[in-house]
Amino acid sequence: MEKKNDPRKFERKMAESAVTFLLEKLAPLFENELQSLRGGGEEIVYVRGELERIRAFLRVADTLEERDEEVKVWVKQIRDVAHETEDILDEFTILLAHDHASGLYGLIHKFSCCIKNMKARYRIASQIKAINSRIRNISDGHRRLSQKFCVAEQGSSSTSTGWQDRREDALLLDMTDLVGIEERKSKLVDWLVDGRSGREVVSLAGMGGLGKTTLAKQVYDDAEVKKHFSVHAWITVSRSYKMEELLKDIVQQLFAAERKPVPKNLESRNSSQLKSKIKEVLQKRRYLIVLDDVWHVNEWDAVKYALPTNNCGSRVMLTTRNADLAFTSRIESEGKVYNLEPLLPEESWTLFCRKTFRGNSCPHHLEDICKNILRKCEGLPLAIVAISGVLATKDKRRIDEWEMVRRSLGAEIEDNNKLLNLKKVLSLSFNDLPYYLKSCFLYVSIFPEDHLIEHMKLIRLWVAEGFVEAKNGKELEDVAEDYFNELLNRSLLQVAETASDGRVKTCRPHDLLREIIISKSRDQNFAVIAKDQNATWPDKIRRLSIHYTVRNVQLNRCVSQLRSLFMFGVVEKSPLRTLFPNGFRLLHVLDLQGAPIKMFPVQVMNLYYLRYLSLKETKVSRVPSYIGKLQHLETLNLKHTYVTELPDEILKLQRLRHLLVYRYKFESYAHFHSKNGFKALEKIGQLQSLQKLCFVQANHGNGNIMIELGKLTKLRRLGVVKLRREDGKSLCSSIENLRNLRALSLLSVEEDEILDLEHLFSPPPLLQRLYLTGRLETLPHWIPNLESLVRVHLKWSRLKCDPLESLQVLPNLVHLELLQVYEGDTLCFKVGGFKKLKLLGIDKFDELRCVEVEVGALPRVEKLSIQRCKLLEKAPLGIEHLTKLKVLEFFDMPQELIKTLLSDEQGGDYWRVAHIPEVYSTYWRDGGWEVYSLESFNDSSRPSPVIRSQELHTRWK
């Protein structure tokens, strides 16, 4: 024990008093020095204003820099100034954001910050003055180059003329240059000459380079089409079209087709007069007008009223890259849309060999290289023809020359004149984007080749980067979703995977489009892709994406402007301190998914501006309390980590929108305890900005957690695990407050624990997806009233009454999964129910002996899966009525089921539904799962075209 009059204690107190007195006197001196900076000052105000002007200019700058090299350099300088200005203003904000503790430690910290801030103050003041000087010089550059801007604008027509010349080349192609066109042409010809007597619009849609113009011209020139329509006109709509010129072109072609002289006063007529003349000529004629390369809905709107909706069977055919335009025109005219697909692999190979080897076969030693190059073309005819032209000049004996093209296709597109047209075609779609979409699309370049990009991850990243503009009445994620759909509609992004209810899960760009945006990203210093250890990096990096092959990454340079850091598949263990030098202070996005780390990176505490943090699929198990310093954090992704508890400091993150903390146990997909969440924070209701919260453990805390959830009124996705029966009433009360909820997932604490959901009387009206795991006394009465439900999963419900009666009335249900839901022996699907259901899964119905399907029931079901129903020894009665069925799957079922399918007793039902492409049976044998096609059972009594003695799959261990 310490003595009462311990001299050491006295001395320590005296020392503390002296230090405290000194610090209290010194601190104001430094604070006064910083006062001018704290007040903002004229320099700061001026810089902020100029930054807004620069940003406004850069929104349209892309179209200018494409046309002139000097302008391109000048725009690059402006972009660099904008980046540096953002950095200075952000550093200034950090200076003012220090949170000092109280007491002696607080004074020491305050004093230390004052000294540091003094240095920063002089540095920032100097930088601001330098920036202001550069901004003023920019104005001089603008005046000097303004003449060029005018010339460039006037020259845009000549640019489009050059582009039109290349489009006209597509109209002159010989039939020998075309592959896979006959079936497509035949379908479009039928659409034009058959159908209603009213005017219809037929749209031919697809990405640039697919051959839309070529196909449309083959249809336009078809003899049957020429004979069917009395008046024809082919109009090419350039990107820089002028309405009067377009209408004059139509008039001239119509009069030329009639062999009549063009009206003398045509040049002086306005748009309204020209439309009236066109309408007058076409009013009583069966006409075909082709509008080639229409980019925007407003272009079609400007022309459509000039084309009369007579009853002569007239047709308008549009070619467009814009799926939204095609859809709009179809709705307006009750017309049709032909989505042009890429060539099939065999068609691509035929075209490739025809153009590369002059119709000869590919030499065996070049086959692998050529197929690898062809894969990157992804069935795009223009790309195949263009790249074939490059390869045709290569020496067939020099494998290294061909290998060089394979490895550096992006560089070839950039520099090879033979690929200039391909680059132009692909770049046009990017150049036509509005400014707010260009950054969003460039962002796709950070992902590795062949990487499937998660839809929702991309949405959150765009928001975190500040690409998404706020709109009244919409959350930022809703606006970002509009951006995403627009890129899909413009065929710049392709859907890679969809969920069963139609939602896009993953996407990707076309491989060659990716090469284009990587080049543009590099030119604009938008992002650096680090996939080569010895690659040369620019002086300053804005975004850095580290790919698989890079090891021992050292980032002690070039990072003062770094705003985003990604790691993809990096397995090399390297000290994180080498990844976090001081220059990372301005980082907005940090994605370390799958990185080889076990500890939460301590360096993150200094990332004041961090908005997006992903440690998904790492071995991190603990989140430290300093997470509370990340005041700007919007997304915290800890999926598939070992984190099961969060510190109370999380509650300080008032901007947090997406909190994802859970882990699946994959040892058994049907195991009850297959999902872990995190222990709920008792005051989690303070996180008012949350939109997604998954998964909260309910069996921790003082019982108020369920009530707290009701305060999170912006929630769209909620997952709660380890629910107890006593949680039911308060949980239902909270769910009633969550009017924006789209997805709800509830799991009970044990398999026999009852989910009490009978107290919910006003469920969220927008709920689309419902996942209930746990025992139910009865099916919740409110489920049949949810008209927006598209997906329902019920597991371990153990209901005494057949749930189909209630579920079949859901008007929009697409996917229904039932696992150990019903303890009866019969399931009956009645006519009139499940009108939109496409996927139906029945699993572990232990008492089930009979499944009946009435005529007209399940009219849209495409997949039926029946699993682990041990007493079901016969196929569903009435299965032949499922006319849309594509996949019928039996998993771990009695072998007697297969025998009855092949027997005379029920086999006839199967052979009457031979339209089903896939029928599987899966069962356990010799310690492993075996999967067979029903057709693999050789039965000589069946018709030989149906029976194929071939095993589909080997064992699943």
KAMOGI-V520650 format. One record per run of one state. SS is the DSSP state (alpha for helix, beta for strand, coil for the rest). FROM is the first residue (numbers start at 0). LEN is the number of residues. Records with the same first field share a line. If there is no record, write none. Layout:
SS: FROM-LEN, FROM-LEN
This chain:
coil: 0-6, 38-2, 65-3, 95-7, 171-3, 177-4, 193-6, 205-6, 220-2, 228-2, 236-6, 257-8, 268-2, 282-4, 294-2, 304-10, 320-2, 333-2, 339-5, 356-7, 377-3, 391-7, 407-1, 415-1, 431-3, 446-6, 465-5, 471-2, 474-1, 489-4, 498-5, 508-2, 523-4, 530-12, 546-17, 567-8, 578-3, 586-2, 591-10, 606-5, 614-10, 629-5, 637-7, 645-2, 652-5, 660-2, 664-10, 676-1, 679-4, 686-5, 697-7, 709-7, 723-1, 737-5, 748-5, 754-14, 773-1, 775-7, 785-5, 795-3, 799-4, 807-7, 819-2, 822-3, 829-9, 843-6, 853-9, 867-9, 877-1, 881-5, 891-3, 902-4, 912-5, 925-2, 936-19, 956-1
alpha: 6-32, 40-25, 68-27, 102-69, 174-3, 181-12, 211-9, 222-6, 242-15, 265-3, 270-12, 296-8, 322-11, 344-12, 363-14, 380-11, 398-9, 408-7, 416-15, 434-12, 454-11, 475-14, 510-13, 575-3, 581-5, 601-5, 624-5, 647-5, 683-3, 704-5, 724-13, 782-3, 803-4, 878-3, 894-8, 906-6, 933-3
beta: 199-6, 230-6, 286-8, 314-6, 335-4, 452-2, 470-1, 473-1, 493-5, 503-5, 527-3, 542-4, 563-4, 588-3, 611-3, 634-3, 644-1, 657-3, 662-2, 674-2, 677-2, 691-6, 716-7, 742-6, 753-1, 768-5, 774-1, 790-5, 798-1, 814-5, 821-1, 825-4, 838-5, 849-4, 862-5, 876-1, 886-5, 917-8, 927-6, 955-1
